[in-house]
């Protein structure tokens, strides 16, 4: 997730992104939920991943990259901050992504 998206989930409790697919659109959301574990559903072309409040609290300002869980029916969910690539891509705007912790290291 970009810095703006992480800030939005932390401050507003939900963030949604829309992805055009042909002549249709797919939307996906991350939302705070009062449950104890992550879970997801699909409704009206929107995939929503629900995350417990305790995982979101402080995420915008701490060093945690993300969190994951496996639902009761076996769906693996992973939510992470998105880092800038180590090799620039001219076709991709990475200005809102997190600085890669490996930037500046030699192989």
mmCIF file of the C-alpha atoms, coordinates in Angstrom:
data_MODEL
# 
_entry.id   MODEL 
# 
loop_
_atom_site.group_PDB 
_atom_site.id 
_atom_site.type_symbol 
_atom_site.label_atom_id 
_atom_site.label_alt_id 
_atom_site.label_comp_id 
_atom_site.label_asym_id 
_atom_site.label_entity_id 
_atom_site.label_seq_id 
_atom_site.pdbx_PDB_ins_code 
_atom_site.Cartn_x 
_atom_site.Cartn_y 
_atom_site.Cartn_z 
_atom_site.occupancy 
_atom_site.B_iso_or_equiv 
_atom_site.pdbx_formal_charge 
_atom_site.auth_seq_id 
_atom_site.auth_comp_id 
_atom_site.auth_asym_id 
_atom_site.auth_atom_id 
_atom_site.pdbx_PDB_model_num 
ATOM 1   C CA . UNK A 1 1   ? 0.000   0.000   0.000   1.00 0.00 ? 1   UNK A CA 1 
ATOM 2   C CA . UNK A 1 2   ? 1.200   3.512   -0.745  1.00 0.00 ? 2   UNK A CA 1 
ATOM 3   C CA . UNK A 1 3   ? 1.892   6.040   2.010   1.00 0.00 ? 3   UNK A CA 1 
ATOM 4   C CA . UNK A 1 4   ? -1.385  7.826   1.214   1.00 0.00 ? 4   UNK A CA 1 
ATOM 5   C CA . UNK A 1 5   ? -3.359  4.576   1.419   1.00 0.00 ? 5   UNK A CA 1 
ATOM 6   C CA . UNK A 1 6   ? -1.786  3.617   4.762   1.00 0.00 ? 6   UNK A CA 1 
ATOM 7   C CA . UNK A 1 7   ? -2.513  7.111   6.119   1.00 0.00 ? 7   UNK A CA 1 
ATOM 8   C CA . UNK A 1 8   ? -6.122  6.835   4.921   1.00 0.00 ? 8   UNK A CA 1 
ATOM 9   C CA . UNK A 1 9   ? -6.824  3.440   6.520   1.00 0.00 ? 9   UNK A CA 1 
ATOM 10  C CA . UNK A 1 10  ? -5.267  4.663   9.775   1.00 0.00 ? 10  UNK A CA 1 
ATOM 11  C CA . UNK A 1 11  ? -7.202  7.943   9.866   1.00 0.00 ? 11  UNK A CA 1 
ATOM 12  C CA . UNK A 1 12  ? -10.496 7.071   8.165   1.00 0.00 ? 12  UNK A CA 1 
ATOM 13  C CA . UNK A 1 13  ? -10.854 3.332   8.751   1.00 0.00 ? 13  UNK A CA 1 
ATOM 14  C CA . UNK A 1 14  ? -11.208 2.370   5.087   1.00 0.00 ? 14  UNK A CA 1 
ATOM 15  C CA . UNK A 1 15  ? -9.392  2.757   1.781   1.00 0.00 ? 15  UNK A CA 1 
ATOM 16  C CA . UNK A 1 16  ? -10.629 1.679   -1.661  1.00 0.00 ? 16  UNK A CA 1 
ATOM 17  C CA . UNK A 1 17  ? -8.818  1.419   -4.995  1.00 0.00 ? 17  UNK A CA 1 
ATOM 18  C CA . UNK A 1 18  ? -10.438 0.901   -8.386  1.00 0.00 ? 18  UNK A CA 1 
ATOM 19  C CA . UNK A 1 19  ? -8.762  -1.115  -11.132 1.00 0.00 ? 19  UNK A CA 1 
ATOM 20  C CA . UNK A 1 20  ? -10.193 -1.033  -14.674 1.00 0.00 ? 20  UNK A CA 1 
ATOM 21  C CA . UNK A 1 21  ? -10.386 -4.475  -16.283 1.00 0.00 ? 21  UNK A CA 1 
ATOM 22  C CA . UNK A 1 22  ? -11.469 -4.214  -19.905 1.00 0.00 ? 22  UNK A CA 1 
ATOM 23  C CA . UNK A 1 23  ? -14.830 -2.458  -19.941 1.00 0.00 ? 23  UNK A CA 1 
ATOM 24  C CA . UNK A 1 24  ? -15.504 -3.322  -16.299 1.00 0.00 ? 24  UNK A CA 1 
ATOM 25  C CA . UNK A 1 25  ? -13.922 -2.316  -13.039 1.00 0.00 ? 25  UNK A CA 1 
ATOM 26  C CA . UNK A 1 26  ? -12.740 -4.173  -10.004 1.00 0.00 ? 26  UNK A CA 1 
ATOM 27  C CA . UNK A 1 27  ? -12.516 -2.412  -6.689  1.00 0.00 ? 27  UNK A CA 1 
ATOM 28  C CA . UNK A 1 28  ? -10.735 -3.585  -3.617  1.00 0.00 ? 28  UNK A CA 1 
ATOM 29  C CA . UNK A 1 29  ? -10.886 -2.195  -0.119  1.00 0.00 ? 29  UNK A CA 1 
ATOM 30  C CA . UNK A 1 30  ? -9.159  -2.507  3.199   1.00 0.00 ? 30  UNK A CA 1 
ATOM 31  C CA . UNK A 1 31  ? -11.368 -1.743  6.196   1.00 0.00 ? 31  UNK A CA 1 
ATOM 32  C CA . UNK A 1 32  ? -11.014 -1.802  9.960   1.00 0.00 ? 32  UNK A CA 1 
ATOM 33  C CA . UNK A 1 33  ? -13.173 -4.426  11.633  1.00 0.00 ? 33  UNK A CA 1 
ATOM 34  C CA . UNK A 1 34  ? -13.921 -5.228  15.254  1.00 0.00 ? 34  UNK A CA 1 
ATOM 35  C CA . UNK A 1 35  ? -13.147 -8.939  14.874  1.00 0.00 ? 35  UNK A CA 1 
ATOM 36  C CA . UNK A 1 36  ? -10.015 -10.633 16.223  1.00 0.00 ? 36  UNK A CA 1 
ATOM 37  C CA . UNK A 1 37  ? -8.734  -11.871 12.854  1.00 0.00 ? 37  UNK A CA 1 
ATOM 38  C CA . UNK A 1 38  ? -8.485  -10.785 9.235   1.00 0.00 ? 38  UNK A CA 1 
ATOM 39  C CA . UNK A 1 39  ? -11.217 -11.915 6.844   1.00 0.00 ? 39  UNK A CA 1 
ATOM 40  C CA . UNK A 1 40  ? -12.498 -10.990 3.389   1.00 0.00 ? 40  UNK A CA 1 
ATOM 41  C CA . UNK A 1 41  ? -15.594 -10.961 1.239   1.00 0.00 ? 41  UNK A CA 1 
ATOM 42  C CA . UNK A 1 42  ? -16.638 -10.123 -2.308  1.00 0.00 ? 42  UNK A CA 1 
ATOM 43  C CA . UNK A 1 43  ? -19.782 -8.136  -2.931  1.00 0.00 ? 43  UNK A CA 1 
ATOM 44  C CA . UNK A 1 44  ? -20.901 -6.283  -6.079  1.00 0.00 ? 44  UNK A CA 1 
ATOM 45  C CA . UNK A 1 45  ? -17.475 -6.520  -7.703  1.00 0.00 ? 45  UNK A CA 1 
ATOM 46  C CA . UNK A 1 46  ? -15.621 -5.256  -4.634  1.00 0.00 ? 46  UNK A CA 1 
ATOM 47  C CA . UNK A 1 47  ? -13.181 -7.349  -2.634  1.00 0.00 ? 47  UNK A CA 1 
ATOM 48  C CA . UNK A 1 48  ? -12.934 -6.135  0.949   1.00 0.00 ? 48  UNK A CA 1 
ATOM 49  C CA . UNK A 1 49  ? -10.277 -7.306  3.383   1.00 0.00 ? 49  UNK A CA 1 
ATOM 50  C CA . UNK A 1 50  ? -11.219 -6.611  6.994   1.00 0.00 ? 50  UNK A CA 1 
ATOM 51  C CA . UNK A 1 51  ? -8.420  -6.035  9.488   1.00 0.00 ? 51  UNK A CA 1 
ATOM 52  C CA . UNK A 1 52  ? -8.658  -5.841  13.289  1.00 0.00 ? 52  UNK A CA 1 
ATOM 53  C CA . UNK A 1 53  ? -8.208  -2.355  14.743  1.00 0.00 ? 53  UNK A CA 1 
ATOM 54  C CA . UNK A 1 54  ? -5.175  -3.406  16.792  1.00 0.00 ? 54  UNK A CA 1 
ATOM 55  C CA . UNK A 1 55  ? -3.211  -4.184  13.600  1.00 0.00 ? 55  UNK A CA 1 
ATOM 56  C CA . UNK A 1 56  ? -3.976  -0.781  12.062  1.00 0.00 ? 56  UNK A CA 1 
ATOM 57  C CA . UNK A 1 57  ? -3.320  1.367   15.137  1.00 0.00 ? 57  UNK A CA 1 
ATOM 58  C CA . UNK A 1 58  ? 0.023   3.148   14.677  1.00 0.00 ? 58  UNK A CA 1 
ATOM 59  C CA . UNK A 1 59  ? 0.819   1.445   11.367  1.00 0.00 ? 59  UNK A CA 1 
ATOM 60  C CA . UNK A 1 60  ? 1.329   4.741   9.503   1.00 0.00 ? 60  UNK A CA 1 
ATOM 61  C CA . UNK A 1 61  ? 4.142   5.782   11.817  1.00 0.00 ? 61  UNK A CA 1 
ATOM 62  C CA . UNK A 1 62  ? 5.791   2.555   12.956  1.00 0.00 ? 62  UNK A CA 1 
ATOM 63  C CA . UNK A 1 63  ? 8.271   0.246   11.231  1.00 0.00 ? 63  UNK A CA 1 
ATOM 64  C CA . UNK A 1 64  ? 5.914   -2.694  10.640  1.00 0.00 ? 64  UNK A CA 1 
ATOM 65  C CA . UNK A 1 65  ? 5.817   -3.593  6.956   1.00 0.00 ? 65  UNK A CA 1 
ATOM 66  C CA . UNK A 1 66  ? 2.488   -5.375  7.165   1.00 0.00 ? 66  UNK A CA 1 
ATOM 67  C CA . UNK A 1 67  ? 0.506   -8.258  8.553   1.00 0.00 ? 67  UNK A CA 1 
ATOM 68  C CA . UNK A 1 68  ? -1.025  -11.511 7.374   1.00 0.00 ? 68  UNK A CA 1 
ATOM 69  C CA . UNK A 1 69  ? -3.541  -14.146 8.403   1.00 0.00 ? 69  UNK A CA 1 
ATOM 70  C CA . UNK A 1 70  ? -5.222  -17.234 7.050   1.00 0.00 ? 70  UNK A CA 1 
ATOM 71  C CA . UNK A 1 71  ? -9.021  -17.309 7.178   1.00 0.00 ? 71  UNK A CA 1 
ATOM 72  C CA . UNK A 1 72  ? -11.042 -20.225 8.539   1.00 0.00 ? 72  UNK A CA 1 
ATOM 73  C CA . UNK A 1 73  ? -11.616 -21.469 4.981   1.00 0.00 ? 73  UNK A CA 1 
ATOM 74  C CA . UNK A 1 74  ? -7.895  -21.333 4.105   1.00 0.00 ? 74  UNK A CA 1 
ATOM 75  C CA . UNK A 1 75  ? -7.618  -18.000 2.257   1.00 0.00 ? 75  UNK A CA 1 
ATOM 76  C CA . UNK A 1 76  ? -4.204  -16.432 2.924   1.00 0.00 ? 76  UNK A CA 1 
ATOM 77  C CA . UNK A 1 77  ? -4.383  -12.639 3.295   1.00 0.00 ? 77  UNK A CA 1 
ATOM 78  C CA . UNK A 1 78  ? -1.333  -10.368 3.197   1.00 0.00 ? 78  UNK A CA 1 
ATOM 79  C CA . UNK A 1 79  ? -1.342  -6.571  3.525   1.00 0.00 ? 79  UNK A CA 1 
ATOM 80  C CA . UNK A 1 80  ? 1.946   -4.680  3.173   1.00 0.00 ? 80  UNK A CA 1 
ATOM 81  C CA . UNK A 1 81  ? 3.399   -1.240  2.671   1.00 0.00 ? 81  UNK A CA 1 
ATOM 82  C CA . UNK A 1 82  ? 4.670   -0.875  -0.909  1.00 0.00 ? 82  UNK A CA 1 
ATOM 83  C CA . UNK A 1 83  ? 8.361   -0.022  -1.315  1.00 0.00 ? 83  UNK A CA 1 
ATOM 84  C CA . UNK A 1 84  ? 10.102  1.757   -4.155  1.00 0.00 ? 84  UNK A CA 1 
ATOM 85  C CA . UNK A 1 85  ? 11.928  -0.595  -6.509  1.00 0.00 ? 85  UNK A CA 1 
ATOM 86  C CA . UNK A 1 86  ? 15.696  -0.870  -6.213  1.00 0.00 ? 86  UNK A CA 1 
ATOM 87  C CA . UNK A 1 87  ? 16.007  -0.319  -9.964  1.00 0.00 ? 87  UNK A CA 1 
ATOM 88  C CA . UNK A 1 88  ? 13.980  2.645   -11.285 1.00 0.00 ? 88  UNK A CA 1 
ATOM 89  C CA . UNK A 1 89  ? 11.161  1.907   -13.708 1.00 0.00 ? 89  UNK A CA 1 
ATOM 90  C CA . UNK A 1 90  ? 10.474  4.769   -16.094 1.00 0.00 ? 90  UNK A CA 1 
ATOM 91  C CA . UNK A 1 91  ? 6.860   3.661   -16.584 1.00 0.00 ? 91  UNK A CA 1 
ATOM 92  C CA . UNK A 1 92  ? 5.962   3.568   -12.878 1.00 0.00 ? 92  UNK A CA 1 
ATOM 93  C CA . UNK A 1 93  ? 5.316   6.485   -10.516 1.00 0.00 ? 93  UNK A CA 1 
ATOM 94  C CA . UNK A 1 94  ? 6.792   5.472   -7.165  1.00 0.00 ? 94  UNK A CA 1 
ATOM 95  C CA . UNK A 1 95  ? 6.680   8.918   -5.560  1.00 0.00 ? 95  UNK A CA 1 
ATOM 96  C CA . UNK A 1 96  ? 4.049   7.847   -2.982  1.00 0.00 ? 96  UNK A CA 1 
ATOM 97  C CA . UNK A 1 97  ? 5.717   4.550   -2.093  1.00 0.00 ? 97  UNK A CA 1 
ATOM 98  C CA . UNK A 1 98  ? 7.899   3.920   0.940   1.00 0.00 ? 98  UNK A CA 1 
ATOM 99  C CA . UNK A 1 99  ? 11.659  4.182   0.583   1.00 0.00 ? 99  UNK A CA 1 
ATOM 100 C CA . UNK A 1 100 ? 13.046  0.698   0.157   1.00 0.00 ? 100 UNK A CA 1 
ATOM 101 C CA . UNK A 1 101 ? 14.970  -0.329  3.295   1.00 0.00 ? 101 UNK A CA 1 
ATOM 102 C CA . UNK A 1 102 ? 17.575  -1.974  1.024   1.00 0.00 ? 102 UNK A CA 1 
ATOM 103 C CA . UNK A 1 103 ? 18.194  1.197   -1.014  1.00 0.00 ? 103 UNK A CA 1 
ATOM 104 C CA . UNK A 1 104 ? 21.864  2.054   -1.134  1.00 0.00 ? 104 UNK A CA 1 
ATOM 105 C CA . UNK A 1 105 ? 23.088  -1.433  -0.254  1.00 0.00 ? 105 UNK A CA 1 
ATOM 106 C CA . UNK A 1 106 ? 25.386  -3.225  -2.626  1.00 0.00 ? 106 UNK A CA 1 
ATOM 107 C CA . UNK A 1 107 ? 24.838  -6.869  -3.535  1.00 0.00 ? 107 UNK A CA 1 
# 
